[in-house]
Amino acid sequence: MREIVHIQAGQCGNQIGAKFWEVISDEHGIDPTGTYHGDSDLQLDRISVYYNEATGGKYVPRAILVDLEPGTMDSVRSGPFGQIFRPDNFVFGESMFRRKAFLHWYTGEGMDEMEFTEAESNMNDLVSEYQQYQDATAEEEGEFEEEAEDDA
């Protein structure tokens, strides 16, 4: 089973992300409180790709919302689906500084070309490893399905 962690960063990313969760929640029959009110089993078929099922049958987006200023987070929280997110998933302000995020940008050091090349290489390696893992998982699922058909 696939699981996607949705990362929203900055004002634009969080505004687009908030709309994304409105649309995906509507597609899956999830209301603004995280409760399923759909009318089709198909809506629940792959719901765990984007949501974790919490206690009480509530569905919580598997998302991380990041920004330097709390204002954007406040607008997401006060939006139509703002209460569907776990409070722990909002990361902003001082907590960003404690994690030393954006340190180079604030100190003016920046990254040199070699660091960019290394970062790009690391990202390409991660994508490649992810694709290999997904392929292996799909092959295993196919083997299980073939065994089930043989048993039937």
Secondary structure per residue as TSV (DSSP state, phi and psi in degrees):
chain	resnum	aa	ss	phi	psi
A	1	M	-	360.0	133.8
A	2	R	-	-82.2	147.7
A	3	E	-	-135.8	132.5
A	4	I	-	-114.8	130.4
A	5	V	-	-100.4	118.9
A	6	H	E	-91.5	122.4
A	7	I	E	-112.4	123.7
A	8	Q	E	-113.3	124.8
A	9	A	E	-127.8	134.9
A	10	G	H	77.1	176.0
A	11	Q	H	-63.1	-50.1
A	12	C	H	-63.1	-47.2
A	13	G	H	-60.1	-38.7
A	14	N	H	-73.8	-34.1
A	15	Q	H	-68.6	-43.5
A	16	I	H	-65.2	-43.3
A	17	G	H	-61.1	-39.9
A	18	A	H	-61.6	-42.5
A	19	K	H	-66.6	-39.6
A	20	F	H	-55.8	-46.3
A	21	W	H	-68.1	-30.6
A	22	E	H	-62.7	-47.6
A	23	V	H	-67.9	-47.8
A	24	I	H	-67.2	-34.1
A	25	S	H	-66.0	-41.6
A	26	D	H	-62.4	-42.6
A	27	E	H	-61.6	-34.9
A	28	H	H	-94.7	1.7
A	29	G	T	74.7	27.9
A	30	I	B	-98.3	129.3
A	31	D	-	-87.9	175.0
A	32	P	T	-61.7	-14.1
A	33	T	T	-92.2	-5.4
A	34	G	S	93.0	9.9
A	35	T	B	-94.0	138.8
A	36	Y	B	-78.3	126.6
A	37	H	-	-132.7	28.9
A	38	G	-	-77.9	178.4
A	39	D	S	-127.9	14.6
A	40	S	-	-141.9	137.2
A	41	D	H	-63.3	-25.8
A	42	L	H	-61.3	-32.2
A	43	Q	H	-65.3	-31.0
A	44	L	H	-91.8	-8.1
A	45	D	H	-55.0	-50.4
A	46	R	T	-121.9	31.3
A	47	I	G	-64.3	-27.5
A	48	S	G	-72.5	-5.1
A	49	V	G	-66.4	-40.5
A	50	Y	T	-109.2	-19.8
A	51	Y	E	-124.2	149.4
A	52	N	E	-99.4	138.9
A	53	E	E	-87.8	120.4
A	54	A	-	-97.8	-178.4
A	55	T	G	-64.0	150.9
A	56	G	G	76.5	16.7
A	57	G	G	71.6	17.5
A	58	K	B	-86.5	146.7
A	59	Y	E	-109.8	130.2
A	60	V	E	-117.5	128.4
A	61	P	E	-58.7	139.4
A	62	R	-	-86.4	83.8
A	63	A	E	-142.9	151.8
A	64	I	E	-125.2	127.1
A	65	L	E	-112.7	123.2
A	66	V	E	-126.8	135.3
A	67	D	E	-163.0	155.5
A	68	L	S	-78.4	-27.7
A	69	E	S	-111.8	138.7
A	70	P	H	-72.8	-13.9
A	71	G	H	-58.8	-42.8
A	72	T	H	-64.3	-41.5
A	73	M	H	-63.9	-38.1
A	74	D	H	-62.6	-39.2
A	75	S	H	-69.3	-34.4
A	76	V	H	-66.8	-45.7
A	77	R	H	-61.9	-34.9
A	78	S	T	-87.2	-3.6
A	79	G	S	-73.6	177.8
A	80	P	T	-58.9	-34.2
A	81	F	T	-113.8	21.5
A	82	G	G	-63.6	-29.5
A	83	Q	G	-84.4	-3.1
A	84	I	G	-77.8	-21.8
A	85	F	S	-83.1	148.4
A	86	R	-	-75.0	138.2
A	87	P	G	-58.6	-30.9
A	88	D	G	-64.7	-19.7
A	89	N	G	-84.8	-2.7
A	90	F	E	-93.7	119.5
A	91	V	E	-122.6	118.3
A	92	F	E	-156.1	169.5
A	93	G	T	58.3	-129.9
A	94	E	H	-60.8	-32.3
A	95	S	H	-62.9	-29.9
A	96	M	H	-67.6	-41.0
A	97	F	H	-68.7	-36.5
A	98	R	H	-62.6	-31.3
A	99	R	T	-86.3	3.0
A	100	K	T	63.7	24.6
A	101	A	T	-68.9	143.8
A	102	F	T	62.7	19.3
A	103	L	H	-58.8	-43.5
A	104	H	H	-62.5	-38.6
A	105	W	H	-65.2	-41.1
A	106	Y	H	-74.3	-31.5
A	107	T	H	-89.4	-7.8
A	108	G	T	81.2	7.7
A	109	E	-	-75.6	-47.2
A	110	G	-	67.6	-179.9
A	111	M	-	-107.1	142.8
A	112	D	-	-88.9	174.4
A	113	E	H	-60.7	-37.1
A	114	M	H	-64.5	-39.7
A	115	E	H	-65.6	-38.3
A	116	F	H	-64.1	-42.4
A	117	T	H	-62.8	-43.5
A	118	E	H	-64.5	-42.6
A	119	A	H	-62.9	-42.1
A	120	E	H	-63.6	-42.5
A	121	S	H	-61.9	-43.3
A	122	N	H	-62.0	-42.1
A	123	M	H	-64.2	-42.9
A	124	N	H	-62.4	-40.0
A	125	D	H	-62.9	-42.3
A	126	L	H	-62.7	-43.4
A	127	V	H	-62.7	-44.3
A	128	S	H	-62.0	-45.7
A	129	E	H	-63.3	-39.9
A	130	Y	H	-62.5	-45.1
A	131	Q	H	-63.3	-41.3
A	132	Q	H	-63.2	-41.4
A	133	Y	H	-63.0	-44.3
A	134	Q	H	-64.0	-40.8
A	135	D	H	-62.5	-43.9
A	136	A	H	-64.9	-40.4
A	137	T	H	-64.6	-42.5
A	138	A	H	-63.9	-40.1
A	139	E	H	-64.4	-41.5
A	140	E	H	-63.2	-43.8
A	141	E	H	-62.4	-39.0
A	142	G	H	-63.2	-39.8
A	143	E	H	-64.2	-41.9
A	144	F	H	-64.3	-39.4
A	145	E	H	-65.6	-39.9
A	146	E	H	-64.4	-40.5
A	147	E	H	-63.9	-40.8
A	148	A	H	-64.2	-39.2
A	149	E	H	-67.2	-38.4
A	150	D	H	-66.1	-36.6
A	151	D	H	-70.1	-27.5
A	152	A	-	-76.8	360.0
